[in-house]
Amino acid sequence: MPSIPPSSQAASLAEASARTEPVRDRMTRSELRASLSLASIFALRMLGLFLILPVFAEFARTLPDGHDAQRVGIAMGIYGLMQAFLHIPLGWLSDRVGRKPVMVAGLLLFVAGAVVAALSDTLTGITIGRAMQGMGAISAAITACIADLTRERHRTKAMAMVGGSIGLTFALSLVIASPLLHSIGMSGIFGLMAVLGTLAIGVTLFVVPTPPAPHPVRLPFRTVLLNPDLIRMNVGVLALHASQVAMFMVVPAMLADAGMPLDQHWKIYLPVVLVSFLLMLGPMMAAERYGKIRPVLLASVALMTAVQLLFATVHGLWAITGVLLLFFVAFNVLEAMQPSLVSRYAAASRGAALGVYNTTQALGLALGGVAGGWLLQHEGRPAVFVGCAAVLLLWLIIAWSMKAPPARASADKNPDAPAAVA
């Protein structure tokens, strides 16, 4: 047998290695700038809901018209309801007039609603302000802008940044809400939202790279709506956020009854949130690096269901704290995974799929406030958690047949091509 020259052996080994090793390619500076700035804008808008979740139900009791739990639930849920009506229309409009004009207009509505709520001393006035904030439904425009500004193989990573930013925002709101209420009051919190919304407009205009001009296409809504994989994700985000809003109509009162004053709740939330982020790293690594997406998602939904049942039965500060820790671990994992999965299941219809996903998320926020308020008013605290568990159990049953998501897109032919106009 003729021998192979060492140089040929080395060349063959190098060629085989190049075929088997993944292409190491990082996001460009423009892609990273776009992803981080857009994720921050998205997180700011969610702060408009999350910042009042831990304290609003208790604060509303001090208002002249705030003793009806169902009306309090409507005030909390109307933000999501208005977004549910407007996500798809404003996403469609961003295809016609551009992403940034729609984003700026939505943020102006967010700021105006915050000002109205800050100047109101009744539950009715705050409800009107929350409705105006919800009308700035720009989530679909933001996610479409991310798709415009990132290459295919980095798009899932960018969407995961958005999902992670929502989890971080929720955690931050639970830590700072009580101290803020104690120091500047609810009107001050709404005023702070107005200031942050104004800053977000500046980020949109001067930090977010300018995306290419949109090319209007007819969105395949029928295909998106009937896709079984996307249906599972839409049911999931609705169940997740409905249970989140409903349970936080009760949890602050439970902590107060256990001996923790409202302005001291951050002493529970802060360590719980920090530990939960450490505990979520293992499941996230197993999901993405080792291909365990399905079992991690199902286990997280099952844990969320168990958390609700535990909340219905536990008493005492330490027990409530332990269940809160389990909640945050599951919530953070699911909030980071789901937008990324939608972008992978949707293939060429990401814009339409994310518009529907954001709409069902907003419906979940509204449903959680309204249904949670009704259950609390008529059936009591345990019924709120049992209702949440029933919704999450339905999600678990629907998600059980989910398929593994498609493999990530292959490398772009021209990795050095700019993603956007800086």
C-alpha positions as CSV (number, residue, x, y, z in Angstrom):
1,M,0.0,0.0,0.0
2,P,1.5,3.4,-1.0
3,S,2.2,5.7,1.9
4,I,0.5,9.1,2.2
5,P,2.9,12.0,2.5
6,P,2.8,13.8,5.9
7,S,1.8,17.0,4.2
8,S,-1.2,15.4,2.6
9,Q,-2.2,13.8,5.9
10,A,-2.1,17.2,7.6
11,A,-4.1,18.7,4.8
12,S,-6.7,16.0,5.0
13,L,-6.9,16.3,8.8
14,A,-7.3,20.1,8.5
15,E,-10.0,19.7,5.9
16,A,-11.9,17.1,8.0
17,S,-11.6,19.4,11.1
18,A,-13.0,22.3,9.1
19,R,-16.0,20.2,8.1
20,T,-16.7,19.0,11.6
21,E,-16.0,22.0,13.8
22,P,-18.7,24.7,14.0
23,V,-18.0,28.0,12.4
24,R,-17.0,30.4,15.2
25,D,-18.6,33.7,14.3
26,R,-19.7,36.4,16.7
27,M,-22.3,39.1,16.3
28,T,-21.0,42.2,14.6
29,R,-20.9,45.4,16.7
30,S,-23.9,46.7,14.8
31,E,-25.9,43.5,15.6
32,L,-24.9,43.6,19.2
33,R,-25.8,47.3,19.5
34,A,-29.1,46.7,17.8
35,S,-30.0,43.6,20.0
36,L,-29.1,45.2,23.3
37,S,-30.7,48.6,22.6
38,L,-34.0,47.0,21.3
39,A,-34.1,44.6,24.2
40,S,-33.7,47.5,26.6
41,I,-36.7,49.3,24.9
42,F,-38.7,46.1,25.1
43,A,-37.8,45.7,28.8
44,L,-38.8,49.3,29.6
45,R,-42.3,48.8,28.2
46,M,-42.7,45.6,30.2
47,L,-41.6,47.7,33.2
48,G,-44.8,49.7,32.6
49,L,-46.7,46.6,33.8
50,F,-44.3,44.8,36.1
51,L,-43.3,47.8,38.3
52,I,-46.8,48.1,39.8
53,L,-47.5,44.3,40.1
54,P,-46.1,43.8,43.6
55,V,-47.7,46.9,45.1
56,F,-50.7,48.1,43.2
57,A,-53.3,45.8,44.8
58,E,-52.4,47.0,48.2
59,F,-52.0,50.6,47.1
60,A,-55.5,50.6,45.5
61,R,-57.1,50.1,48.9
62,T,-56.1,53.7,49.8
63,L,-58.0,55.1,46.8
64,P,-61.7,56.2,47.3
65,D,-62.8,53.8,44.6
66,G,-60.2,51.1,45.1
67,H,-62.0,48.6,47.4
68,D,-63.5,46.5,44.6
69,A,-60.9,43.7,43.8
70,Q,-62.5,43.2,40.3
71,R,-62.0,46.8,39.4
72,V,-58.4,46.7,40.6
73,G,-57.9,43.6,38.4
74,I,-59.3,45.6,35.4
75,A,-56.9,48.5,36.1
76,M,-54.0,46.0,36.1
77,G,-55.2,44.0,33.1
78,I,-56.3,46.8,30.8
79,Y,-52.7,47.5,29.8
80,G,-52.4,44.1,28.3
81,L,-55.9,44.2,26.8
82,M,-55.2,47.4,24.8
83,Q,-51.9,45.8,23.6
84,A,-53.8,42.7,22.4
85,F,-55.9,44.8,20.1
86,L,-53.1,46.8,18.6
87,H,-50.0,44.5,18.4
88,I,-50.8,43.2,14.9
89,P,-52.1,46.5,13.4
90,L,-49.1,48.4,14.6
91,G,-46.8,45.6,13.4
92,W,-48.5,45.9,10.0
93,L,-48.0,49.7,10.0
94,S,-44.3,49.3,10.8
95,D,-44.0,47.3,7.5
96,R,-45.4,50.3,5.6
97,V,-44.0,53.4,7.3
98,G,-40.9,52.0,9.0
99,R,-40.0,50.5,12.4
100,K,-38.7,53.6,14.1
101,P,-41.7,56.0,13.5
102,V,-44.1,53.3,15.0
103,M,-41.8,52.7,17.9
104,V,-41.5,56.5,18.7
105,A,-45.3,57.0,18.4
106,G,-45.9,54.0,20.7
107,L,-43.4,55.3,23.3
108,L,-45.1,58.8,23.2
109,L,-48.4,57.1,24.1
110,F,-46.6,55.2,26.9
111,V,-45.3,58.5,28.3
112,A,-48.6,60.3,27.9
113,G,-50.4,57.4,29.7
114,A,-47.9,57.5,32.5
115,V,-48.5,61.3,33.0
116,V,-52.3,60.8,33.1
117,A,-51.9,58.0,35.7
118,A,-49.4,60.1,37.8
119,L,-51.8,63.0,37.9
120,S,-54.8,60.8,38.9
121,D,-56.0,60.3,42.5
122,T,-58.7,57.7,41.6
123,L,-58.7,54.2,40.3
124,T,-60.7,55.3,37.3
125,G,-58.1,57.9,36.3
126,I,-55.2,55.4,36.7
127,T,-57.2,52.9,34.6
128,I,-57.4,55.4,31.8
129,G,-53.7,56.1,32.0
130,R,-52.9,52.4,32.0
131,A,-55.1,52.0,28.9
132,M,-53.2,54.8,27.1
133,Q,-49.9,53.1,28.0
134,G,-51.1,49.9,26.6
135,M,-52.0,51.5,23.3
136,G,-48.3,51.9,22.6
137,A,-48.2,48.3,21.5
138,I,-44.8,48.2,19.7
139,S,-43.6,44.7,20.6
140,A,-44.2,43.4,17.0
141,A,-42.3,46.4,15.6
142,I,-39.4,45.9,17.9
143,T,-39.1,42.2,17.1
144,A,-39.4,42.9,13.4
145,C,-36.7,45.5,13.8
146,I,-34.4,42.9,15.4
147,A,-35.0,40.6,12.4
148,D,-34.2,43.5,10.1
149,L,-30.9,44.2,11.9
150,T,-29.5,40.7,12.5
151,R,-28.2,37.9,10.3
152,E,-30.1,34.6,10.3
153,R,-27.7,32.6,12.4
154,H,-27.7,35.3,15.2
155,R,-31.4,36.0,15.2
156,T,-32.3,33.4,17.8
157,K,-29.6,34.8,20.1
158,A,-31.0,38.3,19.7
159,M,-34.6,37.1,20.4
160,A,-33.3,35.3,23.5
161,M,-31.8,38.6,24.6
162,V,-35.3,40.1,24.5
163,G,-36.8,37.2,26.4
164,G,-34.0,37.5,29.0
165,S,-34.6,41.2,29.3
166,I,-38.2,40.6,30.2
167,G,-37.2,38.2,33.0
168,L,-34.6,40.7,34.3
169,T,-37.2,43.5,34.2
170,F,-39.7,41.5,36.2
171,A,-37.1,40.6,38.7
172,L,-35.9,44.2,39.1
173,S,-39.5,45.5,39.5
174,L,-40.1,43.1,42.4
175,V,-37.0,44.4,44.1
176,I,-37.5,48.1,43.6
177,A,-41.3,48.5,43.6
178,S,-41.8,48.6,47.4
179,P,-38.9,51.0,48.1
180,L,-40.1,53.3,45.3
181,L,-43.7,53.3,46.6
182,H,-42.5,54.1,50.1
183,S,-40.2,57.0,48.9
184,I,-42.0,58.6,45.9
185,G,-45.5,57.1,46.0
186,M,-47.5,55.6,43.2
187,S,-47.7,59.0,41.3
188,G,-43.9,59.1,41.5
189,I,-43.6,55.6,40.0
190,F,-45.8,56.7,37.1
191,G,-43.8,59.8,36.8
192,L,-40.6,57.7,36.7
193,M,-42.1,55.7,33.9
194,A,-42.7,58.9,31.9
195,V,-39.0,59.9,32.3
196,L,-37.8,56.4,31.3
197,G,-40.1,56.4,28.3
198,T,-38.7,59.7,27.2
199,L,-35.2,58.2,27.5
200,A,-36.3,55.2,25.4
201,I,-37.4,57.6,22.7
202,G,-33.8,58.9,22.6
203,V,-32.4,55.4,22.5
204,T,-34.7,54.6,19.6
205,L,-33.7,57.7,17.6
206,F,-30.0,57.8,18.4
207,V,-28.8,54.4,19.5
208,V,-30.8,51.8,17.6
209,P,-29.2,51.3,14.1
210,T,-31.4,52.4,11.2
211,P,-33.0,49.3,9.6
212,P,-33.3,48.8,5.9
213,A,-36.5,50.2,4.3
214,P,-39.3,47.7,4.8
215,H,-40.7,45.8,1.9
216,P,-44.5,45.2,2.5
217,V,-45.6,41.6,2.0
218,R,-48.8,39.8,2.7
219,L,-48.4,38.1,6.0
220,P,-49.4,34.5,6.1
221,F,-51.7,34.7,9.1
222,R,-53.5,31.5,8.3
223,T,-50.3,29.5,8.1
224,V,-49.0,31.1,11.4
225,L,-52.3,30.7,13.3
226,L,-52.6,27.0,12.3
227,N,-49.0,26.0,12.9
228,P,-49.2,23.4,15.8
229,D,-45.8,24.3,17.1
230,L,-46.6,28.0,17.3
231,I,-50.0,27.3,18.8
232,R,-48.2,25.6,21.7
233,M,-45.9,28.6,22.2
234,N,-48.9,31.0,22.0
235,V,-50.9,29.0,24.6
236,G,-47.8,28.9,26.7
237,V,-47.1,32.7,26.8
238,L,-50.8,33.4,27.5
239,A,-50.8,30.9,30.4
240,L,-47.5,32.1,31.8
241,H,-48.4,35.8,31.9
242,A,-52.0,35.3,33.0
243,S,-50.8,33.2,36.0
244,Q,-48.0,35.7,36.7
245,V,-50.4,38.7,37.0
246,A,-53.1,36.8,38.9
247,M,-50.8,35.4,41.5
248,F,-49.2,38.8,42.2
249,M,-52.6,40.1,43.1
250,V,-52.3,37.8,46.2
251,V,-48.6,37.3,47.0
252,P,-47.9,40.8,48.4
253,A,-50.8,40.4,50.8
254,M,-49.6,36.9,51.8
255,L,-46.2,38.4,52.6
256,A,-47.8,41.2,54.6
257,D,-49.9,38.7,56.6
258,A,-46.8,36.7,57.3
259,G,-45.3,39.8,59.1
260,M,-43.3,41.5,56.2
261,P,-44.5,45.1,55.7
262,L,-45.0,46.2,52.1
263,D,-42.0,48.5,52.0
264,Q,-39.8,45.6,53.2
265,H,-40.8,43.1,50.5
266,W,-37.6,43.8,48.6
267,K,-35.7,42.0,51.3
268,I,-37.5,38.8,50.2
269,Y,-37.5,39.5,46.4
270,L,-33.8,40.5,46.1
271,P,-32.1,37.3,47.4
272,V,-34.8,35.1,45.8
273,V,-34.3,36.7,42.4
274,L,-30.5,36.6,42.6
275,V,-30.5,32.9,43.6
276,S,-33.0,32.1,40.9
277,F,-30.8,33.4,38.2
278,L,-28.0,31.2,39.4
279,L,-30.3,28.2,39.5
280,M,-31.6,28.8,36.0
281,L,-28.2,28.5,34.4
282,G,-28.1,24.7,34.6
283,P,-31.5,24.2,32.8
284,M,-30.6,26.8,30.2
285,M,-27.3,25.2,29.4
286,A,-28.9,21.8,29.2
287,A,-31.6,23.1,26.8
288,E,-29.3,25.0,24.4
289,R,-25.9,23.3,24.6
290,Y,-27.1,19.7,25.0
291,G,-30.3,19.7,23.0
292,K,-32.6,19.2,26.0
293,I,-35.1,21.9,25.0
294,R,-38.2,19.8,25.2
295,P,-37.6,18.2,28.6
296,V,-36.4,21.5,30.1
297,L,-39.5,23.4,28.9
298,L,-41.9,20.7,30.1
299,A,-40.2,20.4,33.5
300,S,-40.4,24.2,33.9
301,V,-44.1,24.2,33.1
302,A,-44.7,21.4,35.5
303,L,-42.8,23.3,38.2
304,M,-44.9,26.4,37.6
305,T,-48.0,24.3,38.0
306,A,-46.8,22.8,41.3
307,V,-45.8,26.3,42.5
308,Q,-49.4,27.5,42.2
309,L,-50.7,24.6,44.2
310,L,-48.1,25.1,46.8
311,F,-49.1,28.8,47.1
312,A,-52.7,27.7,47.8
313,T,-51.6,25.8,50.9
314,V,-48.4,27.4,52.3
315,H,-48.3,29.7,55.4
316,G,-45.4,31.4,57.0
317,L,-42.7,33.7,55.7
318,W,-40.0,31.0,55.0
319,A,-42.5,28.7,53.2
320,I,-43.7,31.5,51.0
321,T,-40.1,32.6,50.2
322,G,-39.2,29.0,49.2
323,V,-42.1,28.8,46.8
324,L,-41.3,32.2,45.4
325,L,-37.8,30.9,44.6
326,L,-39.2,27.9,42.7
327,F,-41.5,30.3,40.8
328,F,-38.7,32.6,39.7
329,V,-36.5,29.7,38.5
330,A,-39.3,28.3,36.3
331,F,-40.5,31.8,35.1
332,N,-37.0,33.0,34.1
333,V,-36.3,29.8,32.1
334,L,-39.6,29.9,30.2
335,E,-39.4,33.7,29.6
336,A,-36.0,33.3,28.0
337,M,-36.7,30.2,26.0
338,Q,-40.1,30.9,24.4
339,P,-39.4,33.9,22.1
340,S,-36.3,32.1,20.8
341,L,-38.4,29.0,20.1
342,V,-41.0,31.0,18.2
343,S,-38.3,32.5,15.9
344,R,-37.0,29.0,15.2
345,Y,-40.4,27.3,14.6
346,A,-41.7,30.2,12.4
347,A,-39.0,29.9,9.7
348,A,-39.7,32.5,7.0
349,S,-42.8,33.9,8.8
350,R,-41.1,35.3,11.9
351,G,-42.7,38.7,11.8
352,A,-46.3,37.4,11.6
353,A,-45.5,34.7,14.2
354,L,-44.0,37.2,16.7
355,G,-46.9,39.5,16.2
356,V,-49.4,36.8,17.1
357,Y,-47.1,35.7,20.0
358,N,-47.0,39.2,21.4
359,T,-50.8,39.5,21.1
360,T,-51.4,36.4,23.0
361,Q,-48.9,37.5,25.6
362,A,-50.9,40.7,26.1
363,L,-54.1,38.8,26.3
364,G,-52.6,36.7,29.0
365,L,-51.7,39.9,30.9
366,A,-55.2,41.2,30.6
367,L,-56.8,37.8,31.4
368,G,-54.7,37.4,34.5
369,G,-55.7,40.8,35.9
370,V,-59.4,40.4,35.2
371,A,-59.8,36.7,36.1
372,G,-57.5,37.0,39.1
373,G,-59.5,40.0,40.4
374,W,-62.8,38.2,39.9
375,L,-61.6,35.0,41.7
376,L,-60.2,37.0,44.6
377,Q,-63.4,39.0,45.0
378,H,-65.8,36.1,44.8
379,E,-63.9,33.0,45.8
380,G,-60.8,34.1,47.9
381,R,-57.1,33.7,47.7
382,P,-56.7,29.9,47.3
383,A,-59.1,30.0,44.3
384,V,-56.7,32.4,42.4
385,F,-53.8,29.9,42.7
386,V,-56.0,26.9,41.8
387,G,-57.2,28.7,38.7
388,C,-53.6,29.5,37.8
389,A,-52.7,25.8,38.3
390,A,-55.6,24.7,36.0
391,V,-54.4,27.0,33.2
392,L,-50.8,25.9,33.5
393,L,-51.8,22.2,33.6
394,L,-53.7,22.8,30.3
395,W,-50.5,24.3,28.9
396,L,-48.5,21.3,30.1
397,I,-50.9,18.9,28.4
398,I,-50.8,20.9,25.1
399,A,-47.0,21.2,25.2
400,W,-46.4,17.5,25.9
401,S,-46.5,16.7,22.1
402,M,-44.1,19.4,21.1
403,K,-41.3,18.5,18.7
404,A,-37.7,19.4,18.9
405,P,-37.2,22.8,17.2
406,P,-35.4,22.9,13.9
407,A,-31.6,23.2,13.9
408,R,-30.1,26.6,13.9
409,A,-29.6,28.2,10.6
410,S,-26.2,27.6,8.9
411,A,-23.6,30.2,8.5
412,D,-24.2,33.1,6.2
413,K,-22.2,33.2,3.0
414,N,-20.9,36.6,3.8
415,P,-20.4,36.9,7.5
416,D,-18.7,40.3,7.2
417,A,-21.6,41.9,5.5
418,P,-23.1,44.8,7.6
419,A,-26.4,44.1,9.2
420,A,-27.7,47.6,9.2
421,V,-26.9,51.2,8.6
422,A,-25.3,52.4,11.9
